[in-house]
Amino acid sequence: MKRQRMIVLVALVFAAMVVVPAGAADYNVKIGGGPTGGTFNTFANAMAVQVPKVNKNIKASAVGSGGSVENVKRVHKGESEFGLCYAVDLDLAAKGQLPQDTESYQNVRSLGYLYGAPAQLVVRADSGIKSAMDLAGKRVALGNAGSGAAASAERLFRHIGLWDNIKPEFLGYSQAASAFQDGKIDAFWVLVGYPNRSIIEAAVQVKIALVDVGLDAEKSKFYNAFAYGPKVIPAGVYGKDMPECRTFQDATILCANKDLPDELVYAVMKTLWSADGMAAVTTASKAFSEMNLENGFEGTSVPLHPGAVKFWKEQGKQIPQKLMP
């Protein structure tokens, strides 16, 4: 009898060890954000909180990265299930046209538009720098290597013949702001929604100005070479005396690996683009106020994930043939 009880007890202990606890997550996903101080990171963190809050079967974690280009590559390889990227980087990556990289990153699919990311070139107000061409010989922080910011800066500077005449520094936004305050660099570049925290940090100790790179883009026919669009940063964004500034912008897209289950992507979409989801991310940053059902998947030229197609069709959106999986 004792032996039988012992056998039963051992069996029960073993069962307790191998049975999956109720409520265990069916999915554990990584969300590629960006460098510290950037809007990518803010969104990834908000998403990592909101998605599991609504979907108990999904665990999510935000992971830092160099930014847009790195996220596309990680999502392509399955190292991150989701990621934030810029539409231009996503398009060029799919075509095998990234700088010094001819690999075609075909395993990435679009989900939806998050916000417009305008280029912002910050200099000291008394520097005398009025256009990008005035940066010749200057030390310029462009963003982390592998970021959409660094890629966009290199595209513009190469296009206008400036690239070989500057001293590029590949620093994250917060690092760049600190180096700028300390006089270690002459200018820094961000590609992000405004107002940007790093620029605000720099403006605390240094009187800043934004450079009109929109004029450089127009004069050089930059828009004919890349799918960026013109943008005006309103007056007063970084102080009451700051005038409006012309620039260009990219569309920020949430993307996912093409092999993710449709039901997972659909659940994430339904959570983020719900009234509560959009309110949660907008609370994290006002830049996300552009993320809405009306803007949908604006700006992307890479096909949507089937789970995203299902979601957008439910919202009454017509899906162009070129965006079908």
N, C-alpha and C positions, 0 to 999 in steps of 0.2 A: 504493500500500500504506500509506504513511504517513497519507494522507488517511482511508483506511478505519479505521485504528487510532484516529485522532483522533475520528472519528464514534462508534466503539464506546465510547471513553473518555468522551466527552461524554454519551452515552446512559446509561452506568453511573453517572456523577455525578448526572445528573438523577433517575435511579431512586432513588438513595440519599436524595435530598432529598425525594421525594414518598411513598415507601413508609412506612407507619405502623410504627414500631418495635414489635417483639414485646413484649407485656406492657403496652402503653399502656392507660390507664384508659378504660373505656367510659363511666363516669359521673364527674362532678365536682360534688359537692354541698356546699351550705352548710347549716350547722346553727345556727339562731338560739338563742343562749344568753341572757345577761342582763348586768346591771351587774357591775362588779368587786366581788368579795367575796360574791357570791350563789351559791346552789346551782345555779341554771340554768347558769351559766358552767362550774361544775365538771363537770356532766354532759355539756354540749356538748363540752368539751375531751376528756373520757374517751371519748365516742362517736367523736370525730374521729380518735382513735388506734386504738380497737379495731376499728371497721368496716373500714378499709383493711388492717389487720393480717391479718384473716381473708379479706377479699375483695380480691384484687389488682387487680380491674378497677374498683374504686371509690376515688376520691380524695375526701377529706372535709376540711372546714375549719370550725372553730367561729367564729362572728361575734358580737361583742358587740351588745347592743341595750338598749332601755329596759326590756325584760321581756315579760311575758305578752301584753298587748294589742298591743304593737308586733310581736311575733312572729306573732300571728294575721294581722295585716294584711300583713306581708311574705310569709308563706307563701301567703296568698290571692292575692297579686300575682305569685307565682313568684320573688320576690327572694331568698327562702330556700327550699330544697326541704323542709327539716325544721325544726321549732322546738319549744320547750317553752312550754307555756301552762297556765293554770288552767282547770278545767272550767267554772266560772261564766263567765269571760270568753269562752271558746269558744262556749258556749251563747248568751250574749247577743249576741255578734258575728254568729252565724248568723241570729239573729232581727232584726237591725238595731236592737238596744236598748242599744248601748254609750253611755256618757255623751256627750251633745252630738254624737252620730254615728249617723245613721239608716241608713247604708249596710249592706246585708246581705252579710256575708262568707261566701259559700256554697262557696268553692273549697278549703276546709280539711277534712281528714278525720282522724279519731282513729286512733292506732295502739295505745297501751297506757298503763296506769297506772304512774307512776313512784314517787310517794310523796305522803303527805299534807303539806300546807303550812299550819301553824298561824300565825295572826296573833300577833305578839309586840310589845307596846307597852312600850318601855323608858324608865324614868325614874330619877332619882336616888333612892336609898333614903330620903333625908331631905327629899324634895320635898313630902310631904304629899298627893301625888296618889294617890288610891285607886281612882278610876274614870275612864272616858273623859270624863265630864262635868266633871271637875276640870281639864281642859285649857283651859277657856275663857280666852282672852287669852294663851295660851302659844304659843311657837314650836315647831312640830312638823314633823320631817322624815318624809315619807311614802313615800320611794322615788322613783326616777326618773319623770318624766312619761312616761306610756304604759306603765307597769309594772302588773302585777297587784296589787302591793302598794299602789300609790297608788290604784288603782281600788277595792280592797276597803276601804281606809281611808275614802275619800270616801263609799262606799255606807253604811258604818256611821255615820259622823259626820252625814251628811245625814239618815239614818233616825231618829237620836235627837235631831235638832235642834241639833247642835253645829257643823256645818260653817262657818257664817258667823261663828262666835265664836272661831275659832282662826287662827293665822298659819302657813299651810302653807308648807313648804319642800320642793322637789322635788330630793332628793339621793339618790345611790346609797348603798348600805349602808355601804361603807367611808368615804365622805365624811361620811355622817351620824354614824358612830361618832367620827370625828375632830372634827367640829363639836360633838358632845355633850361630849367630853372637854374641849374648849376653852371650854365654857360659852356657845357661840353659839346653841344650841337647848336647849329644856327637855325634849324627849322625841323618840324616834324609833321608827318603826314598820317592822317587816319582816313579810313573809309568806313563810315559808321553813321547811325542816326544821330541827330542833334536834339538837345545839347549833349555833348559828350563829356563824361566825368573827367577824363584825363586832360582835356583842354581847359575845363573849369579849374582843375588843380593847378595847371601851369599859370593860369591868369591870376591866381591868388597873389603870386609874388612878382610876376612880370606883366607889364602892359603888352598885350598881344594884338596882332592883326591877322586877318585871313587874306590869303592871296587869291586874286581873281584868276583861277585856273580855267574857268569857263571860256575866257577870252583866248587863252592858249589853245584850248581844244577847238574852238571855232575857226581860228585863223589857220590851224594846221590840218583842218578837215579830219580831225580825230574820230568824229562820229561816223565817217564813211568807212573807217577801218575796223571799228569795234562797236558792239551793240550797247554802248552807254547812251544815256540821254541827258540833256541839259537840265540844270536845277538851279534855283536861287535860294540861298540860305537867308531867311528874313533878318532884317535889322533887329538889333537888341538881343539876339540869342545868347551872346556872351558878354553882355553889358550894355547899358543904355546908350553908350556912345558908339557902339559897334554898328557900322552901316551894313546894308545887305551885301551879299557877295555871290557872284556867279560861279558856278562849278558844274560838275557832271556827277551822275549817280548811277549805281547799279541796283538791281533788284535782289533782295535777300530771299533765298528760297530754303524751305525745309525739305531735305531729301532723305531717301532711305535706300537700303540695299534692295535690289529687285527681287531677291529670293525670300524676303520676309513674307510670312503668311498674310493673306489678304485680310483675315479677320483682325489680326494685330494692328495693321496699318489703319484699317477702318475705325477700330476702337480709339486709336490715338487721335485720328482726325476728328472724330465725333466729340472727343473730350476737349481738344484744344480750340476748335472753332464753335464751341457752344458759348452761350452767353456768359456762363461762369468762367470758362476757360479763357475767353478773350479778356474778360475783366481781370483775371489773375495775372496774365502776362502784361497787360497795360499798367497794372499797379506796380509791377516790377520795373517798367520803363515806359515812358510816354511814347517812345519810338514805335512801340508795337500797336499804337492806335490805328495804324494803316492795315493791320491784320484783321480782315473781316470777310464776310461772305461775298460782298460785292466785288472786292479785289481778287478773290479766288486764287487762281494760279497765274496771275498776271506776270509777264516778264520772262517766263521760262520757255525754252525751246526744246527741252529734253522731255521725253514721254513721261506721263504720270504712272504711278504704281497702280495696279488694278484695284487695290483697296481705296486709293484716292479717287479713282474714276467712279467707283460705287458711291462714295460720299458726295462728290460734286454733282453727280447726276441727281441724287436725292435733293440737292439744293436748287435744282432746275437749271444747272449750268450746261451749256452746249460744249462738248469736248471736241476741239479740232482734230481732224484725222491724224495730223502730225504728232499730236500728244497722246494718242492711244498707244497702249503697251504693245 
